[in-house]
Amino acid sequence: MAEHNIYFDSTYRLRVVEEDKFKDTERLSEECSNFNTKMAQFQETVQRLVEGMHKHASKIEVAKLKALGQRNRVESEKEVRKIKSAEIQSLINEKKATLERLQQQHESLKKVDQEQKAIIERLGNNEA
């Protein structure tokens, strides 16, 4: 049969374990409780940190999407401006061509006017 030892502590209480080992066991139990408490606090802190990081990640994602939208809008605005610029340049060229044609027509009409005046003057001189 197994032998069981029985001990007396400093207050003369009966113990199954030696008093030093009992105190060590109690101290270890207290340290374990403290460790568990600290671990729970640590897990709580980590959980709050992770939640905060998720919130910031969401905000960053929203800001990133806004920035992408702005960039796309700027790029499309560049294209729109290029197209408008080409349209305006085409209109300018068209107006220049019309101006040149009208100036030539004006010069031609001035020539005709001068010729007609010359003819009228000659006819007026011949009648006199």
C-alpha angles and dihedrals in degrees: 000000000000117000118233121203121214122199138191121225128213091277090050096250119148115253134184090207128045114268094244092050091046091052090046089050092050091048090048090049090051091047090050090052090049091047091050090049092049091047090051090051090047092050089049091051092047090049091052090047092051091048090050091049090051090051091050091046089054091050091047091050091051091048090048092052090048090050091050090050091050091049091050090048091051091049092048089047089054090053092047090051092049090052092047090047091052091048092050092046089051090050090049091051090048092050091047090053090049090048092050091048091049092047090052090047090049091050089048091050091048089053091049089048091051091047092049091048089050090051092048090049092050091048090048090050092048093053094051 
